Structure formats: C-alpha cells, structure tokens
Amino acid sequence: MSEPSRLLVVRHGQSTWNADGRWQGTENPPLSTLGVRQAHHAARHLGGFDAVVASDLERASVTATILADELGIGPVQTDPDLRERCAGEYQGLTRPEIESRFPGFLVEGLLPPGWEEDHHVLERAAGALARVALGVGPGGTALVVTHGGVIHTLERALDVHRSQRLPNLGGRWFTVGPGHLGAGDEVLLVDEDEVTVPNQL
C-alpha cells in the first residue's frame, strides 16, 4: 500500500462578515484587514508544501494566495468543491436576525430552507481532498484553505472532536489516499493575542 498524502486543511482568515457576525455560507465577502494580517502571520508557522489549494470563495482563495506568496509556492489552485456549506436562508443574517426571522431555530438546532445537508458537503469535500492528494502524489504534502463548516463536517464523519472552537487559520492535518481519509492533529496558525488591527488615527 502506498504512503498517503498529508494535507493541512485550514480555515480562511477573518472576513468582513466574520467581523460583523454574519452567516456566510456560499456568499462571498472579502477578508477584513485583520484577516489579511492573520494570513501573513500564519505563514510564519508553516513549513514547505508541494501545493496550495483553496476554495474559490474570495476569503479562502485570498488567504491561500497570501500564504503561498509568503512560502514561495504557487500558483494557488482553486476547487469549488471546497466551498463552505450553503446555509440557505441564514446567509447574510446575524444571529439576532436569524432569531427574529426563524424563532427558536438556533436553540433547537433546526435548519432553514436551502441548508446543504452533511452528506453532500462530505461527498464534495472528500472528493476535492482526494484530487489534491492525487496531484501531490503518495507521501506528498499540500496546504488546503477552506471553511469552518467543511472542516467540521470532515471531523464529524471521522468521529474526531476539537479541543476548542475552530478559529480563523485553525485546522487539522488529514491523511488521504486511495479509499482512505484519516484525521491527524489539530493546528492553530494564529495567536490572537499577537495579531491585532492597528489603531486607526
């Protein structure tokens, strides 16, 4: 059996909607100023990779481009199957707005119209990771920049649990090979105490 590929799968930097507390899903807000700083900071904690691949949504692809430029790797490849879960009618809303429009849904774990089911997110994300692994070959490594919902879905499917909430530029190592998907260690690339937005004078 050939050695599996190792993929470091991380969440993008903070977006403007993250900062506003808005549910994003497949909507496409840009990185915030802090998100850009997070990506530059995160590159200091990374070694070499054979490839960098990202969701085609701007918050992920721009994060990946910053990381790739800092690491001297590229060009960044994008794959729409690495997009965030479609959050249906939650998209663009804050939690108070969701509670107003869909009373009790968040507390009771109910899902809005248009919500993308776990099995579909898993199928497309696992397929994307398999293509990344095929591209870098057995024993190769890749950095994959995607979204929190995608990473959580992969973790649930593999019955692994986080020690903390998944922050921006947090993620996990995965091993991927023919008929194989395994979870490795959690990774945190940004120390929030060290990365702040400079004061606007």
Secondary structure, 3 states (H helix, E strand, C coil): CCCCEEEEEEECCCEHHHHHCECCCCCCCCECHHHHHHHHHHHCCCCCCCEEEECCCHHHHHHHHHHHHHHCCCCCEECHHHCCCCEHHHCCCEHHHHHHHCCCHHHHCCCCCCECCHHHHHHHHHHHHHHHHHHHCCCCEEEEEECHHHHHHHHHHCCCCCCCCCCCCEEEEEEEECCEEEEEEEEECCCCCCCCCCCCC
